[in-house]
Structure formats: C-alpha cells, structure tokens
C-alpha cells in the first residue's frame, strides 16, 4: 500500500513537472516587452479574424472564405469575445496562452497514458513532446494540429478503459477533431478499428455514432447555410492546392527542428529510429499472431504515428506545424519503448537525460526571447480615426479594426490567401503565380475603398496613400489629403 502511494505521488510530480516545462517553453518568449502582440503566423490571424467575424454575425463560407471546417472558429470564439472588453489586440494576445495551455493538456495526457509503463516512460514520452522544437513552435500560437492532438489523446485515454460508454465518448472527441480539420478522419477510422477489435460491432458503432453526432452538431448548421461554398472551400480547394514542392529531405529537416536547421541526414536517422520504435509493438503482435482483440494500446499508438507520418509526407503541401500531428502519437511510442527496458539503471539514465534536455530547452527558450517595439495602443488610436482600414488579418487585428470594418461594410478578406486558392482551384499548377491579375485587382479595389492601410512592406505603398506613422516597423498609411 505504501509503495502504491509513493508511486502515485511520483507520477503526480512527473505530471506537474512536464506540464510546467510544456507551458514554459511555449510561453516564455512572450515575457519580453511587447512580444505577445507581435505577428508570429498568418494562419492564427486568419482564424481569429474569422472568429471575430462569426461573433459579428458573418457566416464562414457564405459571407467570407474559410478553408477549414467551422470547429476551428468555434474553438476560438470565447477568446475572440474578449475583444469587446479588452480590444482585438489584447484578445488576440490571449490566444498565445490558449496555445500554451493546449500544449500542457497534450503533454499531461501523454504522461497519463504512459503511467502504467513506469516513471521513466512518462518522463521520456511526455518530456519529448514538451520540448520538441516543431511542437513548441506550433503551440506558441493557436493552430489546428495541437487541437487535433489534444482531442485524440483524450480519446485514447477513454479508449484505454475498454467500455462501450467510453467508446461513445471517445468517438465524440474525435468527431470534434474532425470538425476542426478533416485530417482527423484517419483517427476516426483507426479508433473505430480499435473499438471493433476490443468491443465488437456494438463498440465500433457506438464510437462511430459519437463521432458522427459531434461532427454533425458542429458542422451541419454551416453546411446547411452554404452547402456548395463549404464543399468547394474546405474540400475541393484543399484537394486542388498547388504542390509547393517541399521535398522529403526538407520535410525531415522541419520535423526535427521546425526551421530546417538540422542536417537532413541526422533528422532522417532520428526519425528512422523513432519510426521503428513505433512499429515494434505491431510487428511483435503480428509475429506472435496475437489476436487483435488483445492488442495493447502501444500497437494502436504506433499505427496512429505511422499513419500520420505517411499522410503528412505524401501531402502536396507541407508546413512546420504539420509535424506536430505526428509528434503526439510518436511520443507515446517512444515513451512505451523506454518503459520496456528492464534494466533500471538504463531507465534512470534515459529519464535523467530527458530531464536535462528539458531544462536546456527551457533555458534556450528564455535566452532566445526577442523584445518588440510594437505599439498596439498607437495603432488602435490611429485606426479609431479611420472609417475603413485595409490590411491582412493580423494587421487588422493589431489595429482593432476587424469588427469596425464589418460594422461599416468595409471591403476586406478574412483570408486573402484562401480567397486566392479558391479562385485558382483546378488551374494548371505550372501556370499559377502567387498573385493572379484578378486577385490583384480585387485587392486594389478594396484598398481604393479604404481611408487607411496597415502593412509591413515599405516597398509596396499603394497609390494615393502616404505614411502617417511607423509603429516599430508597422506602417500606418493615410489616404493623401486626409
């Protein structure tokens, strides 16, 4: 009894430690003055502007172009609603906290899933996720892949209970993930297979029913409002996106460090070892001809990791944040492999090494902090004197202008790049330029109807505008004569 209490206490400390490391590595860069307000990504600005638009009565697909299922916007609406209290720049800054908290949730869930394999497995598996550069970079802001990870890991924890009720709840979680990004259809299929193997058809149908119900409740109202547009934007456009030519070598580099700073050979070697570790439980089950009904959780973790990896490597597009979707199940597989080591000294050595690397990662995060001279109050004050401000999503948020633009009927796009992708869907990829004449004309018309422009590029100041202020690299442009 005393040993069990001691084990529970040590597991609790591990959970608290890895959760703290995950939060620190994601959030520490924002402790520098002004850093939390700076532009870090394009996608998070699009999604936040979409959430603001939704709260203002605009519908995705029907009123503005949006390339993902609607769950990604609904996930953000509580945070976007803070704009009514604190303004858009501060509300947007809080999504950086949301990203860090999502990382904490996933890291803790990995530790909980690994606890039956021992403390070293928990430390290595969850610690790896807490400090993996691609995951850290992705979860420093609101992105879609971390949400998929959180919901998938929670579903796996429920599935480990092996009951039909748990299968229904797990299905609902993965269905919610499907309403965030369609990639989750692979997880629906794999976990439905897991439910069938363990619980038979009744368990599988409960899982599928839960997934369909959750996805339907979120997505169906938007589909009914704009069926053709939603299908074209979230399915057809995504399938017909131009191939960006990211090679296998480049993808391996980004998997390792999120910025391609590690040799492709080293990154490939590391991933080859990790992939083998993920496959081992399944290979062993097949060699021993173990019935699927008795397959342990690590077999399915490995299947998830390999499926995610293949899907991401074969995708015609690739960005650093895609790797995060692979890293979650892969961390489970690596932690399980450590738990299989029978020699306690080696287990302790691996766990200690993981802890030291985690501390170095936190230290590096603290040392790489960059301050910012961005002055959101100045930008918002300038915007308040403009009727219509044009800019890309994050810039409009920094100017506290998204809701005002909607209220005043101003012409702007929640996702300019997405609008362009919809317009070129089905075109010859070799003939597609980043900007088409029709796209440039649309932007020119939007700028023509604006009396203020906010942008970063000093080289492309629109005709008829002059610089009103330079807020630490952000150009505030007034129409000449105003």
N, C-alpha and C positions, 0 to 999 in steps of 0.2 A: 504493500500500500504506500509506504514511504517512497519507494523507487518510482512509483507511478506519479505521485505528486511532484517529485523532483523533475521527472520527465516533462510533465505538463508545464511546470514553471520555466524550464529551459526553453521549451517550444514557444512559450509566450514571449520570452525575451528575444528570441530569434525573430519572431513576427514583428515586434516593436522595432528591432534594430534594422531589419531590411526595409520596412516601411519608411523609417526615418531617412535611410540612405536614398531610397527612391525619391522621396519628396525633396531632399536637399539637392540632389544632382539636377532635378528639373527646375527648381525654383530659385536656387542661389544666384544665378546670373541676373535675376531681376531685382536683387537687392541694391544694385548700383543705381545712383540717381538717374531718374528718367528712363531707365532701361525697359521697364514694364510697359511703357507706352509706345515703344518703337515698333516698326514694321518688321516682322520675322518671317512671314509667309504671305502667299497670295490666297491660298485656299481658306484659311481661317477667317480672313477678312470677308470673302465671298459668303461664307456660311453665316457669319454674324450679321452682315448686311441683309441676308435672306431672312434671318430670324426677326430682325427689326421690321422688315417689310411685311412678314407674316403677322406680326403683332399690330401693324398699322392697317391690316385689312386686305393686303395683297396676297394672292394665292400663287405659290410656285407652279410653274408650267403654264398656268393660264395667264397670269399677269407679268411674270418675269421668268427668264430662262434659268433652269437649275438642273444640273446633270446627275443628281443623286436622288435616291428615294427620300421621302419627306421626314423620316425619323431623325435624320441628321440635323434638321432645323428645329424639330420639336425638342430635341435634347438640349438645345441652346436657349430656348425661349425663356426659362426662368432667369437666366443670366442677362439676356437681352432686355428683359423687363426692367432691370436696374437702371437702364438709360433714362427712364422717366424720373428717377430720383437723383442720380449722380451725373447724368450726361453720357453720351455714347463712348467717349474715350476712356472714362473710368470703368464703365460697364464692360467694355471690350478687354480692358486690362485684367479684369477678374477672370476671364476665360483662361488666362495663364495659370491661375490657381486651379481651375477645373481640370486642366491638362495634368497638372502635378497630382491632384487627388485621384484621377483615373489611374495614373501610374501606381500610386500607393495601393489602390484596390487590387490591381492585377498582381502586383508583387506579393501582397499578403495572400491572395488566393493560391498562387503557385506554392507558397510556403505551406499552406494548409493542405493542399493536395499531396505534398511530398512528406508530410509529417510521419506517416506510418513507415517510411523508409529510413527514418532516423534524422538526427540533428544535422549531420554533415550534408545529407541530401537536401535538406531545407536551405541551409546556408548557401550551398553552391548554386542550386537551381534558381531560387528567388534572388540571391545576390547577383547572379549573372544578368537576370532581367533588369535589376535595379541600376546596373552600371553600363549596360550595353550601349555604346555610343549612338547607334541608329535609333534605339528606343528612347534614349534620353532626349535626343534632338527632336524627335517626333512629339514627345509628350510634354515639351516645353510650351506647347500651344494646343488649341483644340483642333484635333484631326480625327479622321474617321476610324483608322485602324486600331487605335487604343480602345475605342468604344467596342469594336468587334471583339478584341481580346478580353475585355472585362466581362462581357456577356457570355462569351464562350467558356471562360474559366469558371464562372459561377455555375453555368450549366453542367460542366464536368464535375464540379463538386456535388451537385444534386444527383447526377447520374451514378456517382460512386455509392449512393445509398441503395441502389438496386431495387427500388419500389416503383410501381406504376404511377403513383401520385407524384413522385419525384420526376418521373419521365415527362409527365404533363407539364410540370413547372419548368423543367429544363427546355422543353420544346418552346414554351412561351418566351423564354430568354433568347433562344437562338432565333426565334421569329422576330423579336425586336431588333436583333442584329441585322436580319435580312431587310428590315425596314430602314436601316441606316446605310447599308451598302450591299449590293447584290452578291458580292463575293461570298457572303455567309451562306449562300445556297449549298456550297460544298460542305459546310459544317452541318447544315440541316441533314444532308444525305448521309454523312458519316455517323452522326449521332443517332439518326434513325436506325442505321445498321447496328449500332451498339445496343440500342433499346431492343431491337429484334433478337439479337444474339442472346441477350440476358433475360428478356421478359416475354419473348414470343411476339406474335402478331398483335396481341392486345396492348402490350407495352409500346410497340412501334406506332400503332395507330393513335395512342394517347399522345405520344411525342409529336407526331405529325399534326394532329388536331391542334395541340397547343401552339405549334409553330405557325400554322395557317391562321389561327384565330388572332394571335398577336400581330402578325404582319398585316392581316386584313384590317384590323381595327385602326391601325396607324395609316396605312397607305390607301385603303379603298375610298375614303371620302375625297381625297385629292384626285384619284383616278376617275371617279365619277364626275368631278368638276371639269376635268380636262383630259379625257382618255387618250386622244390622239397625240396631244402635245406631251403628255407624260411618257408615253411609249416612245415617241421619237427622241425625246431629250435624254431619258435615263437608260434606254436600251439601244435604240438604233445608233444614236450619236456615239455612244461609248464603244459599241462594237466596230464602228467605222472610223474610229480615231486614227489619224495618220501614224504610221510607225515612226517612232522617234530615233530609231537606230541605236538604242543603248545595247551594246554588246554584252555577251555573257561575262566577259572579263570585267567590264565596267560595273555590272550588277554585283559581282562578287566583291569588288572593292567597296561599293556602297553598303553592302550587307555588313561588312566588318566595321566601318568607321563612320558612315553617313556622309563622308566628304571625299571619299576615294583617296585618302592619304596613306593607306596601307597597300603594300605590294599585292597585285592580283594573285601572285603565286602563294604568298603567305595566307591571304584571305581564302583562296580556294582550298588550300591544305587544311586550314582550320575547319572550314565548312564540310569538307570531305569526312573528317573525323567525327564531327558533330552529327552529320547525316548517318554515318554508320552506327553511332550510338543510338540514334532514333530508330533505326531499322532492326537492331538486335533483338528486342523483345518479340517482334513479329516473326523474324527469321527463326528464333528458337521455338516459338509456338508452332510454326509450320513443320519444322524438322521433327519435333516431338509429336506431331499430329494431334495437338491439343484441340479439343472441340471449341468452337467459337464461343459457346455459352460460358466457358470457364476462362476465357481470355482475361488477363488482368488489365487494369487501366493503362499501364505503360504501352501496351500493344496499340491501343487506340490513340494515345498521345503521339506515338511515332507515325501512325497513319495520317494524323492531322498535320504534323510537321512536314512530312514529305509531300502531302497534297498541296499544302500552302506554298511550299517551295517551288514545286513544279508549275503551279498556276502563276506565280509571280515571275518566274524565269521565262515562261512562254508568252506572257502578256506583251502586246505590241507597244505598251507604254510602261515606263518604269520610273519611279521616284523613290528617294531615300526612305520615305515613310512606309512604302510597301513592305520593306524588310521587317517592320515591327510586327506585322501579322504572322510572320514565320517564327519570330524570336520567342513568342509566348509558349507555343507547344514544344519548341525545341529546348527551351529552358527546363521544362518538365522532364523531357527525355534525358537531358544531361544530369539533372539532379538525381533521377532514378538510377542512372549508371553509377554515380558516386555511391548511392545507397547500397548497391550490390557488392561493393568492395568489402571483403570480410576482415581485412586487417585494420584494426582500429588505429594504429599509428599513421597509416596512409590516409585514412579518412580524416583524422585530425589535421594532418599536414595540408590536405586539399582545402578543408574548411578554413584553416588559418590563412592560406594563400588567398582564398576568395575574400576574406575579411580585409586583408592588407590591400588588395587591389581596389576594394570598395572605398577604403579610406583615401587611397591615392586619387580615385575618381572624384571624390567629393572635394579634395584639395585642389585638383585641377579645375574643377568647376568654379571654385572660389577665386582662383588665380586668373581665370580667363574672363572675368566679368568686365564688361565694357560699359562705361557710363554713356549717357546720351544728353545732348543739349536741347532735345526736342521740347518745345514749349506748348503743350496742348491747350493751356488757358489762352494763350495769344492766338492760336489758330482758331479756337472756338469763338473768341471775341471778334475776329475778322469775319468769320463765317456768319455771325449773327447779323451783320450789316448787309449781307447778300441775300437776294431772293432765291436764286438758283446757283448752286455750286456744282461744277463738274469735276470728276476725278475717278480714280479707280477705287474699289470698295474700301480698302484700309484707309486710304487718304480721306475719303468722305467721312468715315467713322472718326478719324482724328479731328476732323473739322466739325463734328457733331451735326452733320448735315443730312444724313440718310432720311430720318423721319421728316425733316423740314422739306426736303426735296419731294417726298411723296405727298405731303400735305399741299404743297404748292403746284403739284402736277409737273414737276421738272423732268426733263428727259435725261435719263441715265440708265446704265445697265448694272444690275446686281452682280452679274458675272460676264464681263466683256469677252473674256477668252471663251467662255462657254457659248456665248451667242455666236462667236466666230466658228466654233467647232460645229454647231448645229447648221450653220449656213453652208459649210463645205462638206457635210456628211455625204458620202457617196462619190465625191470628186476623185479624180485621178491623183493619188498621193504625190507623184512626182511633179505634178503641175501646181501643187498647193504651196502658196507662200504664207508666211506668218500673218500678213495682212493683205486682204483682198481689196480691190477698189471699192466694192460695195460696203465693206466693213469700215474702211477709212472715211467714206462719205457719210456713213451713219454717225461716226464719232464727230466728224466736222459739224454735222447738223446739231448734234447735242451740245457741242461747245458754243455754237452760234447762238443757241437759246439761253446760254448761261451768262451771268454777270460776274462770275468768279470761277477760277480754276485752281485746283491744288494738285501739285505734281512734284516729282523729284528731279526730272530731267531738264536741266537748264538749256539744253541744245534744241528742244522742241517746243518753244513758247508759241502758242497759237497766235495767228494774225489778229490784231485788234486788242491784244492784252499786253500789259506790262507788269513788271514785278512790283507788288505792293509791299511785300515783306519776305524775308528769308529766315524762317524759323529753324535754324540749325540744319540746313540742307533741304528743308521742305519749302518749295516755292509757293507763295500765295500770290495769285495773279488777279488783278482787277481789269475789267474792260476799260480801255483807254477813254478818258473823259468822265469817268465816274469816281 
